[in-house]
Amino acid sequence: MRTVAILGRPNVGKSTLFNRMVGRRQALVHDLPGLTRDRLEGDGRLYDLTFRVVDTAGVEAGGEETLPGRLRQLTFEGLEEADIGLFLIDARAGVTPADQEIAEILRRSDKPVLLVANKCEGRAAIAGAAEAWSLGLGEPVWVSAEHGEGLVDLADMLRPLLAVPEASAEEDEAGEPDALDAAAEDEEEEAGPKRVRLAIVGRPNVGKSSLVNRLIDRQRLLTGPEPGLTRDSVSIVWQFEDREIELIDTAGLRRRTRIEQQVEKLSVSATIRSIRSAHVVVLVMDATMPLEHQDLTIANLAIDEGRALVVVVNKWDLVEDPQAALALLHERLGDRLAQVKGVICVPLSARTGRGVDKLLPTLFKAYERWRKRVPTAQLNRWLREALEAHPPPLVNKRRIKIRYMTQASSRPPTFALFANRQAEDLPGSYLRYLSAGMRDAFDLHGVPLRFVVRHGENPYASE
């Protein structure tokens, strides 16, 4: 599949066009210029055309070490990795010096570039769109990304550029799977999804983007000393050994009372959606300030959503006594995250790379626990022993009777307890007792467990 990169100066409608092409509000859109910072990718579609589309940061002037300079470098790297460029200008504002500077760079590029005059929904845009000819990039396509106008013309201009060369088409045809391969893929899908989604979350400036860059071994995401650089949730599909991984870098989550700007509220909403769609939530903490109140708030959010949780302690190279610090951290995690007792904790340094090699195997381990299924026979053998060791309490002078249990679902592991009606008043302390025993017996440490109490006869009673 060919890739199309959208670029231009800030606030010309790149993210609006990106969302129009992917068919959903994946990129944040706001009147604030320069909202997009990291490159966003998605599967685009215009009528009969399908392609990969990339939204990039607005190109601004600035030195290489400044934030605008680093953004500009990431933007043009996105163009280098794409097959086609779409250069957007704001037709209502006309051609600006910044547009001319970008056009000069694009004319020297060996990539095919289409000039798109956006915001052409009114008379005021006609003169600006006509000015676009002066940029020397050929005939401009007049569109309104917000209202969906002119997209037919854009599709007509893209169609010949997206055509797959003959050699590639032959390779694709030769590589089509036969019925046996398709059956094998169905079996793999039943065993579990091929792609594991990992959401990287945490407070601002704890090193989330640096960790993703270290994992994929390239500077794909914007990093720097400025807190709150990441605004969108950025998805990166990546291959590790035989596993396909979707890494989702998210905006830092601050305390709700400190969130004032509308843009930050949009970023927080995007982060929460990423947590809900993830398989494993990777909570990144700062080793110099671990387990702050906000860290626990984020951890509880992931647990409440039923996600597998792994704690990463970044900047471990700054810790003076690692052994003592790790022992204290494990103790505090056990106390403050008792509902996922045994949660995995990985100390590492994204800056130096120390300990990063241990992270992915650990994440896969948490993922397998999260989707684990325990046979009913094993569950009930364990249940009998647990009930004998610690019988359920009395309710209204009548003892709760738990007859049997079964696993209702996984992701997260959810168990149904079949009992008499008094079990409706089963205290939380007894469920915590069962939960702790099951974690030890079936290796379910660090994942949320859920229990549902049901009434009914034991189907195994007549056996």
Buried (B, 14 or more C-beta within 10 A) or exposed (E): EBBBBBBBBBBBBBBBBBBBBBEEBBBBBBEBEBBBBBBBBBEBBBEEBEBBBBBBBBBBEEEEEEBBEBBBBBBBBBBEBBBBBBBBBBBBBBBBEBBEBBBEBBEEEEBEBBBBBBBBBEEEBBEBBBBBBEBEBEEBBBBBBBEEEBBEBBBEBBEEBBEEEEEEEEEEEEEEEEEEEEEEEEEEEEEBBEEBBBBBBBBBBBBBBBBBBBBBEEBBBBBEEEEBBBBBBBBBEBEBEEBEBBBBBBBBBBEEEEBEEEBBEBBBEBBBBBBBBBBBBBBBBBBEEBBBEBBBEBBBBBBEBBBBBBBBBBBBBEBEEEEEBBEEBBEEBEEBBEBBBBBBBBBBBBBEEEBBEEBBEBBBBBBBBBBBEBEEEEBBEBBEEBBEEEEBEEBEEEEBBBBBBBBBEBBBBBBBBBBBEBBEEBEEEBBBBBBBBBBEBBBBBBBBBBBEBEEEEEEEEEE
